[in-house]
Amino acid sequence: MGLTLSAGPAIEPITLGEAKLHLRIDHGEEDDLINTLITAARQYAETYTGRQFITATWILTLDTLPAVVLLPRPPAQSPLLSFKYCDTAGVLKTLDATHYALDNSIEPARVKPAYSYTWPIVRTETMEAIEITYKSGYGLTAADVPGEIKAALKLLVGHWFESREAGSAGVIRSGATVPFSVQSLLWHHKVVEA
């Protein structure tokens, strides 16, 4: 299985202004650093939770089709953008949307054959014979992201802003780890696969 980010989010879940308000900074001298920390905090939190916060486009590739395909980085949005597969002749084809069903009422979302359909036979000698392109995320705006996640991002930006230096080899600095408050805010947003 492979997962590739095709188009990243257009904005961050928290703005520079929100981060500066949290940091109690009213000058613009460190805006570049704060913007970098906002992006890093989002990327850390998305990886930690296994989620996508702001809408982005992902491409999932598979060698074969399992009975049910799970879509990483929830919440997945409807409909799928495309479902392509390499047929037994080696020709890349697009599976008609009426031939599969997307259930994004659970996380991670799942895709399976629609009623009375079966998966097409794919060329087993071809690696990444299946390519599913989809959008995931809470929405296009920061207002769509849960408040706990945004609070965790602000705390993490603040922590990294105050702890700018990496620890020495073999030495754990007091600010070298992610604060428990950040992890506790993100914990119940973690994706649990059955």
C-alpha positions as CSV (number, residue, x, y, z in Angstrom):
1,M,0.0,0.0,0.0
2,G,1.2,3.5,-0.8
3,L,-0.2,6.9,0.2
4,T,0.8,10.1,-1.6
5,L,-0.3,13.6,-0.9
6,S,-1.4,14.9,-4.3
7,A,-2.6,18.4,-3.2
8,G,-2.0,19.7,0.3
9,P,-4.2,22.0,2.3
10,A,-4.7,25.5,1.0
11,I,-4.5,27.0,4.5
12,E,-3.4,26.1,8.0
13,P,-5.9,25.3,10.9
14,I,-4.7,28.2,12.9
15,T,-3.7,31.6,11.5
16,L,-0.5,33.6,12.1
17,G,-2.7,36.1,14.0
18,E,-4.1,33.3,16.3
19,A,-0.7,31.9,17.0
20,K,0.7,35.4,17.8
21,L,-2.2,36.1,20.1
22,H,-1.5,32.8,21.9
23,L,2.2,33.7,22.1
24,R,1.4,37.3,23.2
25,I,3.5,38.7,20.4
26,D,2.5,42.0,18.8
27,H,5.5,42.5,16.4
28,G,6.2,41.0,13.0
29,E,9.9,40.2,13.5
30,E,9.3,36.5,14.0
31,D,6.4,35.9,11.6
32,D,8.4,33.6,9.3
33,L,9.4,31.4,12.3
34,I,5.9,31.3,13.6
35,N,4.5,30.3,10.2
36,T,7.0,27.5,10.0
37,L,6.1,26.3,13.5
38,I,2.4,26.4,12.6
39,T,3.0,24.1,9.6
40,A,5.3,21.8,11.6
41,A,2.7,21.6,14.4
42,R,0.0,20.7,12.0
43,Q,2.1,18.0,10.3
44,Y,3.1,16.5,13.6
45,A,-0.6,16.5,14.9
46,E,-1.8,15.0,11.6
47,T,0.8,12.2,11.8
48,Y,0.1,11.6,15.5
49,T,-3.7,11.4,15.0
50,G,-3.6,9.8,11.5
51,R,-6.0,12.4,10.3
52,Q,-6.2,15.2,7.7
53,F,-7.4,18.5,9.2
54,I,-7.9,20.9,6.3
55,T,-9.1,19.4,3.0
56,A,-6.3,17.8,0.9
57,T,-6.2,15.3,-2.0
58,W,-4.6,11.9,-1.4
59,I,-3.7,9.0,-3.8
60,L,-3.9,5.5,-2.3
61,T,-2.2,2.8,-4.3
62,L,-2.6,-1.0,-3.8
63,D,-1.2,-4.1,-5.5
64,T,-4.4,-6.0,-5.1
65,L,-8.0,-5.3,-4.0
66,P,-9.0,-6.6,-0.5
67,A,-12.6,-7.2,0.2
68,V,-12.9,-3.7,1.8
69,V,-10.5,-0.9,1.1
70,L,-9.8,1.4,4.0
71,L,-9.0,5.1,3.2
72,P,-6.2,6.5,5.4
73,R,-6.2,10.1,6.7
74,P,-9.9,10.5,7.7
75,P,-12.3,12.1,7.5
76,A,-12.8,11.0,3.8
77,Q,-15.1,13.2,1.7
78,S,-17.6,12.0,-0.8
79,P,-17.4,11.2,-3.6
80,L,-14.1,9.6,-4.6
81,L,-12.3,11.6,-7.2
82,S,-11.3,8.5,-9.2
83,F,-10.9,4.7,-8.8
84,K,-8.4,3.3,-11.4
85,Y,-7.1,-0.2,-11.9
86,C,-4.8,-2.0,-14.3
87,D,-6.8,-4.8,-16.0
88,T,-5.5,-8.2,-16.9
89,A,-4.3,-6.8,-20.3
90,G,-2.3,-4.1,-18.6
91,V,-4.6,-1.3,-19.5
92,L,-5.4,1.4,-16.9
93,K,-9.1,1.7,-16.6
94,T,-11.4,3.9,-14.4
95,L,-14.0,1.9,-12.4
96,D,-17.5,3.4,-12.8
97,A,-18.7,5.0,-9.6
98,T,-21.8,2.9,-9.6
99,H,-19.7,-0.2,-9.2
100,Y,-18.4,0.7,-5.7
101,A,-19.8,2.2,-2.5
102,L,-18.1,4.6,-0.1
103,D,-19.0,4.5,3.5
104,N,-17.5,7.5,5.2
105,S,-19.9,7.3,8.2
106,I,-17.1,5.4,10.0
107,E,-13.4,6.1,10.3
108,P,-11.4,5.2,8.5
109,A,-13.8,5.3,5.6
110,R,-14.2,2.1,3.5
111,V,-14.8,1.3,-0.1
112,K,-16.3,-1.9,-1.2
113,P,-18.1,-3.2,-4.3
114,A,-21.7,-1.9,-4.7
115,Y,-24.6,-4.3,-4.3
116,S,-24.5,-7.0,-7.0
117,Y,-21.0,-6.0,-8.2
118,T,-17.6,-7.6,-7.5
119,W,-14.2,-6.0,-7.8
120,P,-12.6,-6.2,-11.3
121,I,-9.8,-8.6,-11.9
122,V,-6.5,-6.7,-11.8
123,R,-3.2,-7.6,-13.2
124,T,-1.4,-9.3,-10.3
125,E,2.1,-8.8,-11.8
126,T,1.7,-5.0,-11.7
127,M,2.7,-3.3,-8.5
128,E,0.3,-0.5,-7.5
129,A,-2.3,-1.8,-9.9
130,I,-5.0,0.1,-8.1
131,E,-5.1,3.9,-7.7
132,I,-7.8,5.6,-5.6
133,T,-7.8,9.4,-5.5
134,Y,-9.9,11.1,-2.8
135,K,-10.3,14.2,-0.7
136,S,-10.1,14.1,3.1
137,G,-10.2,16.6,5.9
138,Y,-12.8,18.3,8.1
139,G,-13.3,21.0,5.5
140,L,-11.8,23.9,3.6
141,T,-11.7,26.4,6.4
142,A,-10.1,26.5,9.8
143,A,-13.5,26.8,11.4
144,D,-14.2,23.2,10.3
145,V,-11.4,21.8,12.5
146,P,-12.4,20.7,16.0
147,G,-11.4,23.3,18.7
148,E,-9.4,20.7,20.7
149,I,-7.1,20.2,17.7
150,K,-6.6,23.9,17.2
151,A,-5.9,24.3,20.9
152,A,-3.3,21.5,20.7
153,L,-1.6,23.2,17.7
154,K,-1.4,26.6,19.6
155,L,0.2,24.8,22.6
156,L,2.7,23.0,20.4
157,V,3.6,26.2,18.5
158,G,4.1,27.9,21.9
159,H,6.2,25.1,23.2
160,W,8.5,25.0,20.1
161,F,8.7,28.8,20.0
162,E,10.0,28.8,23.6
163,S,12.2,25.7,23.1
164,R,14.1,26.5,20.0
165,E,17.3,24.5,20.5
166,A,17.6,20.7,20.1
167,G,19.0,18.8,23.1
168,S,22.5,17.5,23.1
169,A,23.1,13.9,22.2
170,G,22.1,11.7,25.0
171,V,20.7,14.6,27.0
172,I,17.0,15.2,27.3
173,R,16.2,18.9,27.8
174,S,13.2,19.9,29.8
175,G,11.5,21.2,26.7
176,A,12.7,18.5,24.3
177,T,9.5,16.4,24.3
178,V,6.0,17.2,23.2
179,P,4.0,18.4,26.2
180,F,1.5,16.1,27.7
181,S,-1.2,18.7,27.3
182,V,-0.8,18.5,23.5
183,Q,-1.0,14.7,23.5
184,S,-4.0,14.7,25.8
185,L,-5.9,17.1,23.5
186,L,-5.1,15.0,20.5
187,W,-5.4,11.5,22.0
188,H,-9.1,10.9,21.4
189,H,-8.8,12.2,17.9
190,K,-6.4,9.3,17.0
191,V,-7.7,7.0,14.3
192,V,-8.2,3.5,15.5
193,E,-8.3,0.8,12.8
194,A,-10.4,-2.3,13.6
